[in-house]
Amino acid sequence: MKIVLIRHGATKGNLEKRYIGRTDEDLCGEGIKKLKEDTCAGIYPPAQAVFSSPMKRCLSTAECIYPVPVSYTHLRAHETEAD
């Protein structure tokens, strides 16, 4: 078994160099475009299952990279913020 970790695509906050933490920001147009380009270029390996945080940016990233039906599992994983 091989496990591959993939960071979510770019959001507006990422491009503005803001810490977005727990905010549920979705991907921006540039982030979606880059993911699709990288997917077409064969950057990402095939997958039998995809595990994702329930955050919009993470789910959108998974759906951009793996648009064909695969097993999606939503983890209760969230970024944490220092108190």
C-alpha positions in Angstrom: 0.0 0.0 0.0 1.2 3.5 -0.8 -0.1 6.6 0.9 0.2 10.0 -0.8 -0.4 13.3 1.0 -1.6 16.1 -1.2 -2.1 19.7 0.0 -5.2 21.5 -1.1 -5.2 23.8 -4.0 -4.9 27.6 -3.7 -7.6 29.8 -2.1 -8.0 33.5 -2.3 -6.6 33.7 1.2 -3.5 31.7 0.2 -2.9 34.1 -2.7 -3.2 37.1 -0.4 -0.7 35.3 2.0 -3.3 35.3 4.8 -3.5 32.5 7.4 -6.9 31.0 6.7 -6.8 28.3 9.4 -10.3 27.0 10.2 -12.1 29.3 7.8 -14.0 27.2 5.2 -12.7 28.9 2.1 -13.2 27.2 -1.2 -10.6 27.1 -4.0 -10.2 30.2 -6.1 -10.2 30.1 -9.9 -6.4 30.1 -10.1 -6.3 27.1 -7.7 -8.7 25.1 -9.7 -6.9 25.9 -13.0 -3.5 24.8 -11.6 -5.0 21.6 -10.2 -6.5 20.7 -13.5 -3.3 21.5 -15.3 -1.2 19.4 -12.9 -3.8 16.5 -13.2 -3.6 16.6 -17.0 0.2 16.6 -16.8 0.1 13.4 -14.7 1.4 14.9 -11.5 -0.9 13.0 -9.2 -0.9 9.2 -8.9 -4.1 7.1 -9.5 -6.1 6.3 -6.3 -8.3 3.6 -5.1 -9.5 5.7 -2.2 -9.4 9.3 -1.2 -9.4 10.5 2.4 -10.2 14.2 2.9 -10.9 16.8 5.5 -14.5 18.1 5.2 -13.2 21.6 4.5 -14.5 23.0 1.1 -11.0 23.5 -0.2 -9.9 20.0 0.6 -13.0 18.4 -0.9 -12.8 20.6 -4.0 -9.1 19.6 -4.4 -10.0 15.9 -4.2 -12.8 16.3 -6.8 -10.5 18.2 -9.2 -7.8 15.6 -9.1 -10.0 12.5 -8.9 -13.2 13.4 -10.8 -14.1 9.7 -11.5 -15.9 7.9 -8.8 -13.5 6.8 -6.1 -14.2 6.1 -2.4 -14.2 9.5 -0.6 -14.0 9.4 3.1 -14.4 12.6 5.1 -12.1 12.7 8.0 -12.8 14.8 11.0 -9.5 16.5 10.5 -9.3 20.2 10.8 -6.5 22.6 11.1 -6.0 23.9 14.6 -5.3 27.4 15.8 -3.0 28.3 18.6 -4.8 29.6 21.7 
